Amino acid sequence: MPLRIAVDVRHIGDFGIGTYIRSLVHALAGFDLETEYVLVGGAAELGTFSGLPGNFRTAVYNRSDAASLDNVRFPMFVQGLHADLVHIPLNRVPVLMRRPYVVTIHDISSLTVDARQGVRAGLHRWRFQRGLLRAERVIAVSEATRRDVQHMFGVPAGRLRMVYNAPDPEFFTRGTDGAGGILERYQIEYPFLLYAGNIRPQKNIPRLVEAFAVVREELAAHPVYRDLRLIIIGDEISRYPSVRQAVIKSRVEEEVRFLGFVPFDTLRCFYEAAAAFVFPSRYEGFGLPPLEAMACGTPVVTSNVSSLPEVVGDAAVLVNPENVFDIARGIREILLDQKLRAELVERGRRPAARFSWERTARAVREIYGEAARR
């Protein structure tokens, strides 16, 4: 009898985790035609999957994992699927989740950078740790994350596996026929720095805005960059007043644009057109956006902390994310040093190509086999 694996795909619409779910499922479908896969999610989420082989089917479950009753309802639902194993692709494991299951942990920022105090915070930490300790296997997306999980939560090394993420293969397909039209639609007629991702506190967007203001003032007379702008793609700005305050305080209201979420081809177009991609995050479990930018041939400035040096290697300018002037220094270097730009673009292709979703999916499939055998 082939294994039957249930995969929770409810977060397919999220910025980073959605990429993980979508890419993993399609990569598994590319080589594994024997295992039975059941994709569990709402009707809208499941509607994004098409063209999968016959060993993939869907099961509609419309309840959010943020609902309290999900701690009971989801375990009951997947039990009815008679799966040999459940893969929960982020560490939000229902309290009454039955074993065996595999969980992927992308980072621990909610307990470090975003940490809060009080009873609710204590319950969050308890649930977080419980989900990891009861899993047959915990998949960490980088060595930095694996170390954090082992040291902070005591997950036995024998149940921890490190499996890297990877950029969407479509980012390696250079150029889109409608690229000029996309930029024209957004009225982009100037050089710009790009940030793409969500805007949670650890992403450090206020310091990025302040560093941009410093660089813009320094380059006010530059023939190319005197009209430099900053474009931020991702979350809704209304949810993060500190970012708006940084824009106002730095007096760059007219020079910073927030575009929210954009379609894939539009995102790729912005990656390719950017003068540089700047990602000064204070904590990353993996850090996919810098790799996406590298795959598009764009030089990258990123942080020298957590998993980011591990992921980008020598293919990016590394800066101290706590220091606005060091972030500004990195931006200035990458804009003005043409030799450095060319070297980073060339080096960036190598680490971006080193990560592959087929390699990731084969490693995850092996972990499924280990966990199910236990």
C-alpha positions, 0 to 999 in steps of 0.5 A: 500500500502506498503512503497517504500524506495529508498536507495542510495548504491553508497558508498558500496565500501567505507571502513566504510560506505560500511560496513554500507550500506551492513550490513543494507540492508542485516539486513533489508532483514532478517525481513522486507518482506513487505516494497518495497526497491529500491537500487540505484547505479552503475551497479558495486555497485548493482552487490554486492547484491545477494540473497535478497528477492523479495521486493528488486529491483535495479535501475541503476544510474551511476553518482557519488555523487561528480559530480556537476550535481548530485545535479540535476540528482539524485533528478530527478532520484529518483523522477521517482522511486515514492518512499515514502522516500529516505535514503541517508546513508551519509551526501552528500545530493544533493542540489535540493534533494526533501523531504522527505528523511532520512540521516545518519551522521557518523561524522563531521570530514570534518568540524572539524579535516579536516576543510579548509578555503575559498569559497569552504569550505564555500559552503561545510559547507552550503551544509552539514548543508542544507542536515541535516536541510531539512531531515525528520530524521537525524540518528546519529551513536553515542551519541557523533555524535548526540550531535555534530550535534545538537550543531553545526548545530541546528538540532531540537532534535525531528528530531535526532535519535541515532542508533548505528552501529555494526560489521559485524556478520562474525567477530564473526565466529572465525578462517578461514581454510586458515588463515595460508595460508593467512599469509604465502602469505603475508610473515608474520612470526613475531608479529605485531600491526595492524591498519585497516581503511582509512588514512585521517588526523584525523586517526592520522597515523603519530603519530601511526608510531612514537609511534610504533618506540618508542615501537620497540626501547624499546622492541629491546631485548624482546624475543617475540617482538624484531621483532615487526612490524606495518601493516596498512590495508586500504587506498593507502599510496601514497595519504598521504605523511605525513604518508610516511614522518613519517615512514622515519623520525622514521627510520622504513621503513623496519618495517611498511607495507602498504597493501591497501585494502584486502578481508574480509577473509584476514582482519579477519585473520589479526585481529585474528593474530595481537598482538594488534589493535591500533586505535589512531584516533583524531575523530570518529563518531562511530569507527567500527574497534575497535569493529571488532578487539574485535569481533575477540578476539584481545586486543585494544588500542584506543583514549580517545576522541569523540565516542570511549570511548562510544563504547569500554567502559572498554574493551580497553586501552585508550590513549591521541591521541595527545601524542606519548608517551601516545600511546606508553605507551598503546601499551607497556601495552597491549603487556607486561601485560598478565593479562590485555590482557586476561581481555581485550579479555574477556571484548571485546566480550561483547561490540562487541556483544552488537551492532547488525545489526538486532537491528540497522535495526529495529530501522532504519525501525521504523525511515522510518515509522516516516519520511514517515508518516510526 
